[in-house]
Amino acid sequence: MQGSRLFLILALASVAAPALADWKQDYARGVEAAGDGRWSDTARYMQGALAGNATPEKRVRLYGQRYEVYVPQHYAGLAAWRQGDCTGALRYWSQGGNATFIQGFPDLASVEQEGKSACSSASQVATTEKPPVVTPPVEDRTDTRPSQVKPPPPPPPPVVEQTVQLSRDALILKPLVDAYLSGRYADVIKLSAQVPPTQRLRWHMLVLRAAAAFTLAESGADDSATAIARKAVTEARASDATRKPDPDYFSPRFIAFFQGG
């Protein structure tokens, strides 16, 4: 009897475990596809993630020591927007509590706001009103002088569709954020050297560089990563001593390293 019970438990576990892992794997691959701009792949993987778990989470372990914020509706909507489907994008961003949850992550929220603005602008261009029909005045037949009919006014200038773009800062930092979220920490260190040394961008760049190097150092993948992380923390704190890394975005170990560095 006990042997049969043990067999049943093991059989159920073998069926349930892949289902649990599949949505995490789909999400991880979807985030990586988004970082590479492969939007059709992003949409496909996020559909799998949503089928397994549609509830946003601040921090979920995908595999090993990789922890990510879990926002499948955000990435599904982003993929729809990038492929020209504004209706689908707005639908995903409003589902599953995403609209409220995403406000806790300013970088992600700003991307959604840019998408909503772009979709709104495209809608306004598509529904531009037609110019009014101008009726010439009726000639006054009691006047012996030649009638003076005023010419119709010129038509209004054509509406020029304006492309709504991400802010300059978001565009510059986006490759670093995408690489960090995708677990490509060595790429974060390389890309950080390309960020302009402006005061507004410098602190964010240095924190991402420090976090990526810190993760590489902990994994033992790069012997020089610890020195890179310490130097980036020192420069970030010198750049703006009042700012701290967001605990919803970075791991507790890195935040402790940043504060003690």
N, C-alpha and C positions, 0 to 999 in steps of 0.2 A: 504493500500500500504506500509506504513512504517512498519507495523507488518510483512508483507511478506518479506520485505528486511532484517529486523532483523533476521528472522528465517533462511534466506539463509546464512547470515554471520556466524551465530552460527553453522549451519550445515557444512559449509566449514571449520571452525576452528576445529570442532570435528574430521573431516577427516584428516586434515593436521597435527594436534598436535602430534598424535601417531607416524607418519612417521618421524617427527623431533626428537622425543625422542628415537626412536628405534636405530638409528645409534650411538647415544651417549651411550645408554645402552649396545649395543653390544661392543663398544670400551672399556668401563669400565670393562666389564666382560672379554674381551680378554686380557687386560693388567693384570688383576688379574690371569687369567689362565697362562699367560707367567711367572708371578712371582712364580707360583707353579710348573712350568715345564710341564703343561698339553698342549702339543703342538698341538694335534688334535683339542682340544677345542679352543685354540688360533686362529688357522687357520679358524675355522668355524665362530667365532665371528667377526674376522677381515674382512671376506667376507661380512658380514652384514653391518659393518661400512663403507666399501668401496662402497657398493651399495648405501648408503645414502649420503655419503660425501667423495669424494676421494681427497680433497684438504688439504695438511698439514697446520697446524696452530700452531703458537708459544704458544698460550694459549687459551683453550676453557673450558667453564664451563660444566662439565658433569652432575652434580646435586648438589643442595645445595651450599655449599662453596667449593666444590671440583673442582679445576682447574688443567688441565693437558696439556702438549704439545701433539698435535694431529698428530701422525705419523702412520697411519694404514698400509702404504706400508712397513714401517720398521718392524712392528711386524708380518705382513703376510710373509715377506721374512725370518724373524727369525724363524718362525714356520716351513716354508718349509725346511730351512737349517737343523734344528734340527731333521727333519724327513728324512734326506738324499736326499732331492730334491734340488740339487744345481742349476739346470736350473730354477726352479720356484723361488728360493731365489734371484738369480741375476736379474730375470725379474721384480719381485716386487720392488727391491731396485733401479731399474732404471726408474720406472714409476712415473707419476704424479709430477715431480719435486722433488722427494725424494732425489735424489743424491746430488742436490745442497742444499736443505733445511736442510738435516741432518748434514751438515758441521757446522752449528751453535750450535750443541749439541755434544761436544767432546765425552762424555761417550757413546752415542748411535752410533756415527760415528765409534768409535773404535771397537764396537761389529760387525758392518757390515764389517769393514776391516778384522777382524779375520775370519769372515765367507767367505769372498772372497778369502783370503789366503788359507783357508782350502779347498775350492772347487778347487782352482788352483792346489794345491798340489795333490789332488785326481785325477785330470785330467792328470797331468804329469805322475803319477804312472801308470794310465791305458793305456797311449800311449807310454810306454817305448820301445825304439827301440830294435829289435832282434839283437843278436850278429852276426857279419859278418861271412860268410862261408869261412873257411881257405882251400885253395887248396895247396896240397903238391907240392914241386918243382919237375920238370921232371928230371928223372935220366939221367946223362951224360954217354951214352953208349961207348964213346971213352976212358973212364977211365978204366984201368984194375983192379983198386982197387974196393973192394965192395962199392956199392953206399951208401952214407951217407944221408939218408933222415931225415930231421929234423922233430921231432914230432910237431903236431899243438900246438899252444899256448893254455894255459888253458882258459876255458870260463870265461867271466867276472863274478864278484861276483853278486849274486842275489840282485835285488833292494828291499830294505826294506822300506815299506810304513811308513812314519812318521806321527803321529797324531799331528795336529796343535792344540794347546790348547790356551785358553785365557791367557793373561798375569797374573802373580800371583796377582798383585794389583787389576786387574779387577775382578778376581774370588773372592777375599776377600770382595770387596765392593759390588758386584752384589746383594747378598741377601738384603743388606740395601737399595740399589736403588730400587729393585723390590718391597720391602715392602712399601717404601715411595710412589712410583708411584701408588701402589694399594690401598693407603689410610689406610694401616695397621700400624699406627703411634706407637702404643704401642709395636709392634714387632720390629720397628726400634730401639727403646730405649733398648730393650733386646738384640738384635743382636749386637748393637754397643759395648757392653762389651766384645765381642769375637774378636774384631779387634786388631791385634798386635799393640803395641804402637810405631810404627816406625814413623819417622818424615814425610815420604812421605804419609803415610796413615792417620795419626792422624788428620790433618786439615779437610780432607774430611769427616771422621767419625764424628767429633765433629759438623760440620755444619749440616749434616743430622740428628744427634741426637737433635741439637738445634731446627731445623725446625720442626721435628716431635713433640717435646715437646711443642713448641710454638703453633702449630695447636691444640693439645689436650687442652692446657690451654684456648685458645680462645673459644673452643666449650664447655668448662666447664666439660669435661669428666674426668679430673684428677686434683685434687686440688694441687698436688705436682708438676705438670708439669711446672709451671712458674719458680720455683726454679731450676729445671733440665735444662730448656732452658737457664736461665741466667748463670748458672755455665758452661754449654757447650760453650756459646758464649765467656765468659771470657777466657776459656782455648784455644779456637780456635784462638782468637786474640793474645794470648800469644805465641801460637805455630808458627804463621806466621802473623805478623801485616800488611804485604803488600797485602794480598789476600782478596778479597771480594766475597760474594755469587753472582752467575750469575743471573741477573735480568730476563733472559729468562727461568730460571729453578725454581726460588723461587719467592714467592709473594712479592709485594711491601711492605706490612705490616711487613713481616718477615725481609726484608732487612733493613727497618727503625729500627726495634728492634735490629738487629745485630749491626748496626752502632751506635746506641745510648746506647747499652748495655755496 
